[in-house]
Amino acid sequence: MTLIKSISGIRGTIGGKVGENLTPIDAVKFASAYGTWLKEQLDKETYRVVVGRDARLSGDMIQNLVMNTLVGLGIHVIDLGLSTTPTVELAVPMEHADGGIILTASHNPKQWNALKLLDAKGEFLNAIEGAKILDIAESDTMEFAEVDDLGKITKNDAYIDIHIDEVLDLPLVNKRAIEACNFKVVVDGVNSTGGIAIPLLLEALGVEPVKLYCDPTGHFPHNPEPLKEHLGDLSEEVKKHNADFGIVVDPDVDRLAFMDENGDMFGEEYTLVACADYVLSKKPGNTVSNMSSTRALRDVTEKHGGTYQASAVGEVNVVNLMKKNNAVIGGEGNGGIIYPDSHYGRDALVGVALFLSLLAEKKMAVSDLRKTYTSYFMSKKKIQLTPELDVDAILVAMEARYKNEDLTTIDGVKIDFSESWAHLRKSNTEPIIRIYTEAKSQEEADTLADKIISEIKVIANL
């Protein structure tokens, strides 16, 4: 199964059979369904949609298919070309558009692409609206515009610069303190649009960027998920250039991870922890992350007198709980920073600026900053799905097995122990079961993950 339909969008591999992969016909089908849904929301004369993409190899093809499908529905398109997910999110309300589409498969390898769908606020659709689009796609009830009513495409390549200006204008971004530090930072842009946006942001903040894989060719030099095992080159460059730290983003620039001055990972989970520590020190309040994120955010929030809550996995779920709890910052442990004073979407540019502001004010090395936070260790494992696996039955069996523990079942099964936790759930973005665990040591986290996997295999007769 390589075509996945979920609240995270329509995601699949390029090529292959219609309905089983993200083929041109599937791209047109789901773009048509989105455009039809959009027109059903509002009765108006003209409709506008912002479209942008990351640099992956299939991006130009998929974007042209999607844009011209919208044109065929009589919808006007603002074409941002090479862009970032948070940039498109910001552009939608700025353009007074009715929605947006980002062509990106985030951290997935180069053979993947996806349509990420936004509403008029530049936020991801909720599950109810997403289901409506899937229903429209299967119904073949789309009606296209007559020749005099076709939409038009307008190019606008200014939005990365506009996005950077928006970040610089955020009150908590301490540009003066950052400039005074004369930071040197290595940027791994994974040959996608982060290689455009992040160096430009650093230069605007008075930081010297050292570019690594910042040519947006779409030829990813390593697995694009920003994990330690993929970042040996970044580690070497940080040490070689005596840089203050390293930055890596995923292809669409909504995930962010740091590497300290010694070439060691700061910890992807701790991107949000550090940014929250800074924001809460200036603006006390509540925080939200998803259930698969580190307990360290709870610790930092409570240190500043706030309340932490966990949502189901998925950016839209985090955002909904943030709004409900008036959270001042939130996000996901995969390096996703959501800062409402900017917008309700994961944004690596905002994360970089907040992290630099914290570092400049603390006047300490990145490795020393990391030592100020409680150390938790995570294990992130997965089981590949096959048609024979009944995931729901597996989760029910695991829930019964741990019925005497502290359980949360709003998204898969999360088992909270006193000194650790385990979360198992079906992925929204890949055909896998994810098993995340966290404990006070890596050995304990790995052991707990292996134990959970063994139990799943027994239940599933694997």
C-alpha positions in Angstrom: 0.0 0.0 0.0 1.7 3.2 -1.2 -1.2 5.5 -1.5 -2.2 6.8 1.9 -5.3 9.0 2.5 -5.4 10.6 6.0 -5.8 13.9 7.8 -2.1 14.5 6.9 -3.1 14.7 3.2 -2.9 12.4 0.2 0.5 10.8 0.1 2.0 8.1 -2.1 4.9 7.0 -4.3 5.3 8.2 -7.8 4.6 5.9 -10.7 2.8 2.5 -10.7 -0.9 1.8 -10.9 -3.7 4.3 -10.6 -5.3 4.1 -7.1 -2.3 2.3 -5.7 0.3 5.0 -6.0 0.3 8.8 -6.5 0.0 8.7 -10.3 -0.9 11.8 -12.4 -4.5 10.6 -12.5 -4.6 10.4 -8.7 -3.1 13.9 -8.3 -5.8 15.3 -10.6 -8.5 13.3 -8.9 -7.7 14.6 -5.4 -7.0 18.2 -6.5 -10.4 18.1 -8.2 -12.0 16.8 -5.0 -10.3 19.5 -3.0 -11.4 22.3 -5.4 -14.9 21.0 -5.4 -15.0 20.9 -1.6 -13.7 24.4 -1.5 -16.5 25.7 -3.8 -19.1 24.0 -1.6 -17.9 25.9 1.5 -18.5 29.3 0.1 -20.9 30.6 -2.5 -18.9 33.4 -4.3 -17.8 34.6 -7.6 -14.1 33.8 -7.5 -12.0 31.4 -5.6 -8.3 31.6 -4.9 -5.8 28.9 -3.8 -2.1 29.2 -2.9 0.1 26.4 -4.2 3.8 25.8 -3.3 6.1 22.8 -3.3 9.4 21.5 -1.9 12.2 20.6 -4.2 11.6 16.9 -4.7 12.1 15.5 -8.2 8.4 15.0 -8.9 7.3 18.3 -7.5 7.2 20.3 -10.8 5.1 17.6 -12.5 2.7 17.2 -9.6 2.4 21.0 -9.0 1.5 21.6 -12.7 -1.1 18.8 -12.6 -2.7 20.2 -9.4 -2.6 23.9 -10.5 -4.1 23.2 -13.9 -6.8 21.0 -12.3 -7.8 24.0 -10.1 -7.8 26.2 -13.2 -10.1 23.7 -14.8 -12.5 24.2 -11.9 -12.5 27.9 -12.4 -10.2 28.6 -9.4 -7.4 31.2 -9.5 -4.0 29.9 -8.3 -1.2 31.9 -6.6 1.9 29.9 -7.6 4.7 30.2 -5.0 6.9 27.7 -6.8 9.7 26.4 -4.6 8.5 27.2 -1.1 8.1 25.7 2.4 5.1 24.3 4.2 5.0 27.2 6.8 5.5 29.8 4.0 2.4 28.5 2.2 0.5 28.5 5.5 1.4 32.1 6.0 0.6 33.1 2.4 -3.0 31.8 2.4 -4.5 34.5 4.8 -2.1 37.1 3.5 -3.5 36.5 0.0 -7.1 36.4 1.3 -7.2 33.0 -0.4 -9.8 30.3 0.2 -7.2 27.6 0.8 -3.8 26.2 0.0 -2.1 23.1 -1.3 1.5 22.2 -0.5 3.2 19.5 -2.6 5.5 17.7 -0.3 5.9 14.3 1.4 7.8 15.9 4.3 10.4 13.6 5.6 9.6 10.7 3.2 12.3 9.6 0.6 12.4 11.0 -2.9 10.0 8.5 -4.5 7.2 10.0 -2.4 5.1 13.1 -2.8 1.8 14.3 -1.3 -0.9 16.9 -1.4 -1.2 18.7 2.0 -4.5 20.6 2.1 -5.1 23.9 3.9 -8.2 25.9 4.8 -8.7 29.6 4.5 -6.8 30.2 7.7 -3.7 28.4 6.3 -4.3 25.5 8.7 -4.6 21.8 8.0 -8.1 20.4 7.5 -9.7 18.5 10.3 -10.7 14.9 9.9 -14.3 15.7 9.1 -13.4 18.0 6.2 -10.7 15.6 5.0 -13.3 12.8 4.9 -15.6 14.9 2.8 -12.8 15.4 0.2 -12.1 11.7 0.1 -15.9 11.1 -0.4 -16.0 13.6 -3.3 -12.9 12.0 -4.8 -14.6 8.6 -4.9 -18.0 9.9 -6.1 -16.9 11.4 -9.5 -19.4 14.3 -9.0 -16.9 17.1 -9.8 -18.1 19.7 -12.3 -15.5 21.7 -14.2 -15.7 25.3 -15.5 -16.7 26.3 -19.0 -14.0 27.9 -21.2 -14.9 31.5 -20.3 -14.7 30.7 -16.6 -11.3 29.0 -16.3 -9.1 30.1 -13.5 -5.7 31.9 -13.9 -2.3 31.2 -12.5 -0.3 34.1 -11.0 3.3 33.6 -9.9 4.6 35.1 -6.7 8.1 34.2 -5.6 8.4 36.8 -2.9 6.9 34.8 0.0 10.0 33.3 1.5 11.3 36.9 1.9 8.0 37.9 3.4 8.0 35.0 5.7 11.5 35.9 7.0 10.3 39.5 7.6 7.4 38.1 9.6 9.8 36.1 11.7 12.1 39.1 12.3 9.0 41.2 13.4 8.0 38.7 16.2 8.5 40.6 19.5 10.3 37.7 21.2 12.9 37.4 18.4 15.9 39.2 19.9 17.7 40.2 16.7 20.1 42.6 18.5 21.3 40.0 20.9 21.7 37.4 18.1 23.7 39.8 16.0 26.0 40.6 18.9 27.0 36.9 19.2 28.5 36.6 15.7 27.3 33.0 15.5 28.5 30.7 12.8 26.0 27.9 11.9 26.2 25.0 9.5 22.9 24.3 7.6 21.9 21.0 6.1 19.1 21.8 3.7 18.8 18.3 2.4 18.9 19.8 -1.2 15.4 21.1 -0.8 13.8 24.5 0.0 15.3 24.7 3.5 18.5 25.3 1.7 17.0 28.5 0.3 15.0 29.8 3.4 17.2 29.0 6.4 20.5 30.6 5.1 18.5 33.7 4.1 17.0 33.9 7.6 20.3 33.4 9.3 21.9 36.2 7.2 19.0 38.5 8.2 19.7 37.8 11.8 23.4 38.5 11.5 24.4 34.9 11.6 27.1 33.4 9.3 25.6 30.4 7.5 27.8 27.5 6.3 25.8 25.8 3.6 25.7 22.0 3.3 23.4 20.4 0.8 21.6 23.7 0.2 21.1 23.4 -3.6 17.4 22.7 -4.1 17.8 19.9 -6.7 15.6 17.4 -5.0 18.4 14.9 -5.0 18.4 14.2 -1.3 22.0 13.4 -0.2 20.8 11.2 2.7 17.5 10.0 4.1 15.6 13.2 4.6 14.3 12.5 8.0 16.4 14.6 10.4 17.7 11.8 12.6 21.1 11.2 14.1 22.0 8.2 11.9 21.5 10.3 8.7 23.6 13.3 9.8 27.3 12.2 9.8 28.2 14.9 7.2 26.6 17.7 9.2 28.5 16.5 12.3 31.8 16.6 10.4 31.1 20.1 9.0 30.2 21.6 12.4 33.6 20.4 13.8 35.6 21.3 10.6 34.3 24.9 10.6 34.4 25.4 14.4 30.7 26.3 14.1 28.6 27.3 17.1 26.0 24.6 16.1 24.3 22.9 13.2 20.8 23.0 11.8 19.0 20.4 9.8 15.5 20.6 8.4 13.3 18.2 6.5 12.5 18.8 2.8 9.4 21.1 3.5 11.0 22.9 6.4 8.4 22.2 9.1 10.7 20.0 11.2 13.9 21.3 12.8 16.8 19.6 14.7 20.0 21.0 16.1 23.5 19.7 16.5 25.8 21.1 19.2 29.3 22.5 18.7 30.9 19.1 19.2 28.9 17.6 16.4 26.5 15.7 18.7 22.8 15.8 18.4 20.9 18.3 20.6 18.0 15.9 20.4 15.2 16.3 18.0 12.7 16.0 20.9 14.5 18.9 22.6 13.9 21.5 19.8 10.5 22.2 21.1 11.6 22.0 24.8 14.3 24.7 24.3 12.0 27.0 22.2 9.2 26.6 24.8 11.7 27.3 27.7 12.5 30.6 26.0 8.9 31.6 25.2 7.6 30.6 28.6 10.4 32.7 30.3 8.9 35.8 28.5 5.3 34.9 28.3 4.1 32.3 30.9 1.3 30.0 29.8 0.3 26.5 28.8 1.9 24.1 26.3 0.7 21.2 24.1 2.5 18.4 22.3 1.4 15.1 21.0 1.3 11.9 22.9 4.5 10.6 21.3 6.6 13.6 22.5 9.0 13.8 25.4 8.0 14.4 29.0 10.7 17.1 29.1 8.2 19.6 27.7 5.9 18.9 30.7 8.9 19.5 33.0 9.8 22.8 31.5 6.2 24.0 31.4 5.6 23.2 35.0 8.9 24.9 35.9 7.5 28.1 34.5 4.1 27.7 36.2 2.1 26.5 33.2 0.1 23.4 32.4 1.0 20.8 29.8 -1.4 18.6 27.9 -0.9 15.9 25.2 -3.0 15.5 22.1 -3.5 12.8 19.6 -0.7 12.6 16.9 -1.2 14.9 13.9 -0.6 18.6 13.6 -4.3 19.4 13.4 -4.9 17.6 16.7 -2.1 19.6 18.4 -3.4 22.9 17.0 -7.0 22.1 18.2 -5.8 21.4 21.7 -3.5 24.5 21.7 -6.5 26.7 20.8 -8.7 25.0 23.5 -6.0 25.5 26.2 -4.7 28.9 25.0 -1.3 27.4 24.7 1.5 30.0 24.1 3.6 27.4 22.3 3.3 23.8 21.3 4.2 21.4 18.6 5.5 17.9 18.1 8.6 16.1 19.4 9.8 15.5 15.8 11.1 19.0 15.8 7.9 20.8 14.9 7.5 24.2 16.5 4.0 25.8 16.5 4.0 29.4 17.8 0.6 31.0 17.7 2.0 34.6 17.7 3.2 33.7 14.2 0.6 31.1 12.9 -0.8 27.8 13.8 1.5 25.6 11.9 4.9 23.8 12.4 7.6 26.3 11.3 11.3 25.7 11.3 12.1 29.3 10.6 10.3 30.5 13.7 12.1 27.7 15.7 15.5 28.8 14.5 14.8 32.4 15.5 13.5 31.5 18.9 16.4 29.1 19.6 19.0 31.7 18.5 17.3 34.2 20.8 17.5 31.8 23.8 21.1 31.0 23.0 22.1 34.7 22.7 20.4 35.6 26.0 21.8 32.6 27.9 25.3 33.2 26.5 26.2 29.5 26.7 27.3 26.8 24.4 24.6 24.5 22.9 26.0 21.5 24.7 25.7 23.3 28.0 22.2 24.4 27.2 21.2 20.8 26.6 22.5 19.9 30.1 19.9 22.3 31.7 17.0 20.0 30.6 16.0 16.7 32.1 17.4 13.9 30.1 15.0 11.4 28.7 15.8 8.9 26.1 13.5 7.7 23.3 13.3 4.6 21.2 11.4 5.0 17.9 10.7 1.7 16.2 8.2 0.4 13.7 6.6 -2.7 12.3 5.9 -2.8 8.6 2.2 -3.4 7.8 1.0 -6.2 5.6 -2.6 -6.8 4.4 -2.9 -9.7 6.8 -2.2 -7.6 9.9 -5.4 -6.5 11.8 -4.0 -3.4 13.5 -7.2 -2.6 15.5 -7.3 -6.1 16.9 -3.6 -5.8 17.9 -4.3 -2.5 19.7 -7.3 -3.9 21.5 -5.3 -6.9 22.7 -2.4 -4.7 23.9 -5.0 -2.5 25.8 -6.3 -5.5 27.5 -2.8 -6.7 28.4 -2.0 -3.5 30.2 -5.5 -2.7 31.6 -4.0 -2.2 35.1 -1.6 0.6 33.9 -2.4 4.3 33.1 -3.8 4.0 29.6 -4.7 6.6 27.0 -6.6 5.4 23.9 -7.5 8.5 21.9 -4.7 7.6 19.4 -3.6 4.0 19.4 -2.6 2.9 22.9 -0.3 4.8 25.2 0.9 3.1 28.4 2.2 5.5 31.1 4.5 3.8 33.7 6.0 5.8 36.6 9.4 6.2 35.0 8.7 5.5 31.3 6.0 5.3 28.7 5.2 3.4 25.5 3.0 4.5 22.6 1.9 2.3 19.8 -0.2 3.5 16.9 -0.8 3.2 13.2 1.0 5.9 11.2 -0.9 8.6 9.3 1.9 8.9 6.8 3.4 5.4 6.2 2.1 1.8 6.1 3.6 1.0 9.5 2.8 0.6 13.2 4.9 3.1 15.2 6.3 2.0 18.6 7.7 4.9 20.6 9.0 4.5 24.1 10.7 6.9 26.6 12.7 6.2 29.7 15.5 7.6 31.9 18.2 5.7 29.9 18.5 4.6 26.3 18.9 1.0 27.3 15.6 1.1 29.3 13.8 2.7 26.3 15.1 0.2 23.8 14.3 -2.7 26.1 10.8 -1.5 26.6 10.3 -1.0 22.8 11.6 -4.5 22.1 9.3 -5.9 24.8 6.3 -4.2 23.2 7.3 -5.4 19.7 7.7 -9.0 20.9 4.3 -8.9 22.5 2.7 -7.5 19.2 4.4 -10.3 17.2 3.0 -12.9 19.5 -0.5 -11.4 19.3 -0.2 -11.2 15.4 1.5 -14.6 15.0 4.4 -12.9 13.2 
